Amino acid sequence: MPKFKTYAIAILIPLLVGGIVGFIMSGSMDYDELVKPPLAPPGIVFPIVWSILYVLMGVSYARLKLQGKVDKNIRLIYYGQLVVNALWSIIFFNLKLRFVAFLWILLLLALVITMIIKFYNKDKLAGLLQIPYLVWTTFATYLNLFFYILNR
């Protein structure tokens, strides 16, 4: 497969997943009504940050794919974290299960760390490109916990 097509597909998949989740959540977003913890950004920040992170995910995965380094474990952790990521939004916003969402995001955090390690071991840049995802997920974990505490 040509390089461009590999990158395009790899970037498009997480962007589509994020778009579908955004569509599913659109009627359930109550972010503006929640009591916010310190450092909570305005709502507009989230789709911008997630779009960047999804592009970085796709770039990392495409790098591995083009080098023939995508094996069953890489595929499982990559798509697994993408599914867990998507379901977090539904748990938090649609179902409004904030504490369950907190536990779920801890799972996501573990998967992101595992993904970074696995990617890094195959291709250093592919792993390093996921550091912003780890930082943001860590920040989202803080937000989730305090949204739960402040909005019980």
C-alpha positions as CSV (number, residue, x, y, z in Angstrom):
1,M,0.0,0.0,0.0
2,P,1.4,3.5,-0.8
3,K,2.7,5.5,2.1
4,F,0.2,8.3,1.7
5,K,-2.7,5.8,1.8
6,T,-1.4,4.0,4.8
7,Y,-1.1,7.4,6.7
8,A,-4.5,8.6,5.5
9,I,-6.3,5.4,6.6
10,A,-4.4,5.2,9.9
11,I,-5.3,8.9,10.7
12,L,-8.9,8.6,9.5
13,I,-9.8,5.6,11.7
14,P,-9.3,7.4,15.1
15,L,-10.8,10.6,13.7
16,L,-13.9,8.7,12.6
17,V,-14.2,7.0,16.0
18,G,-13.9,10.4,17.7
19,G,-16.5,11.9,15.3
20,I,-19.0,9.1,15.8
21,V,-18.6,9.4,19.6
22,G,-19.1,13.1,19.3
23,F,-22.3,12.6,17.4
24,I,-23.5,10.0,19.9
25,M,-22.8,12.4,22.8
26,S,-24.1,15.6,21.1
27,G,-27.4,15.6,22.9
28,S,-25.9,14.6,26.3
29,M,-23.1,17.0,26.8
30,D,-23.6,18.7,30.1
31,Y,-20.0,20.0,30.5
32,D,-21.1,23.7,30.8
33,E,-23.6,22.8,33.6
34,L,-21.1,20.9,35.7
35,V,-19.3,22.4,38.7
36,K,-15.7,22.6,37.4
37,P,-12.5,21.8,39.2
38,P,-9.6,24.2,39.0
39,L,-7.8,24.1,35.6
40,A,-10.9,22.9,33.8
41,P,-10.6,24.3,30.2
42,P,-13.5,25.7,28.2
43,G,-15.4,23.1,26.3
44,I,-14.1,24.2,22.9
45,V,-10.6,23.0,23.9
46,F,-11.7,19.3,23.9
47,P,-12.5,18.7,20.2
48,I,-9.3,20.6,19.2
49,V,-7.0,18.6,21.5
50,W,-8.7,15.3,20.7
51,S,-8.4,15.9,17.0
52,I,-4.6,16.5,17.4
53,L,-4.3,13.4,19.6
54,Y,-6.2,11.2,17.1
55,V,-3.9,12.4,14.3
56,L,-0.8,11.6,16.4
57,M,-2.3,8.1,17.1
58,G,-2.8,7.5,13.4
59,V,0.7,8.8,12.5
60,S,2.3,6.5,15.1
61,Y,0.3,3.5,14.0
62,A,1.1,4.2,10.3
63,R,4.8,4.4,11.1
64,L,4.7,1.0,12.6
65,K,2.6,-0.4,9.8
66,L,4.9,0.9,7.1
67,Q,7.9,-0.7,8.9
68,G,6.1,-4.0,9.1
69,K,6.1,-3.8,12.9
70,V,2.4,-4.1,13.6
71,D,1.8,-7.5,15.1
72,K,-1.2,-9.0,17.0
73,N,-0.1,-7.3,20.3
74,I,0.3,-3.9,18.7
75,R,-3.0,-4.2,16.9
76,L,-4.8,-5.3,20.1
77,I,-3.4,-2.6,22.4
78,Y,-4.0,0.1,19.7
79,Y,-7.6,-0.7,18.9
80,G,-8.3,-1.7,22.5
81,Q,-7.3,1.7,23.8
82,L,-9.3,3.3,21.0
83,V,-12.4,1.5,22.0
84,V,-11.9,2.2,25.7
85,N,-11.3,5.8,24.9
86,A,-14.6,6.0,22.9
87,L,-16.6,4.3,25.6
88,W,-15.3,6.6,28.3
89,S,-17.1,9.6,26.7
90,I,-20.4,7.6,26.5
91,I,-20.0,6.5,30.2
92,F,-19.2,10.0,31.4
93,F,-21.6,12.1,29.2
94,N,-24.4,9.9,28.0
95,L,-24.8,7.6,31.1
96,K,-23.6,10.2,33.5
97,L,-21.8,7.5,35.5
98,R,-19.0,9.8,36.7
99,F,-17.4,7.3,39.1
100,V,-17.6,4.4,36.7
101,A,-16.0,6.8,34.1
102,F,-13.2,7.5,36.6
103,L,-12.5,3.8,36.9
104,W,-12.7,3.4,33.2
105,I,-10.3,6.2,32.5
106,L,-7.8,4.5,34.9
107,L,-8.0,1.5,32.5
108,L,-7.5,3.9,29.6
109,L,-4.4,5.4,31.3
110,A,-2.9,1.9,31.8
111,L,-3.6,1.1,28.1
112,V,-2.0,4.3,26.9
113,I,1.1,3.6,29.0
114,T,1.3,0.1,27.7
115,M,0.8,1.3,24.1
116,I,3.6,3.9,24.5
117,I,6.0,1.2,25.8
118,K,5.0,-1.2,23.0
119,F,5.3,1.5,20.3
120,Y,8.5,2.8,21.7
121,N,10.1,-0.6,21.7
122,K,9.2,-1.0,18.0
123,D,9.9,2.6,16.9
124,K,11.0,5.3,19.3
125,L,9.3,8.2,17.4
126,A,6.0,6.2,17.3
127,G,6.1,5.9,21.1
128,L,7.2,9.5,21.7
129,L,4.3,10.8,19.6
130,Q,2.0,9.3,22.1
131,I,3.4,11.3,25.1
132,P,0.8,14.2,24.5
133,Y,-1.9,11.5,24.7
134,L,-0.6,10.3,28.1
135,V,-0.3,13.9,29.4
136,W,-3.9,14.7,28.3
137,T,-5.3,11.4,29.6
138,T,-3.6,12.1,32.9
139,F,-5.1,15.5,33.0
140,A,-8.5,14.1,32.0
141,T,-8.2,11.6,34.9
142,Y,-7.8,14.5,37.3
143,L,-10.8,16.3,35.7
144,N,-12.9,13.2,35.8
145,L,-12.2,12.6,39.5
146,F,-13.0,16.1,40.5
147,F,-16.1,16.3,38.3
148,Y,-17.3,13.3,40.2
149,I,-16.5,14.8,43.6
150,L,-17.9,18.2,42.9
151,N,-21.1,17.1,41.1
152,R,-22.4,14.3,43.3
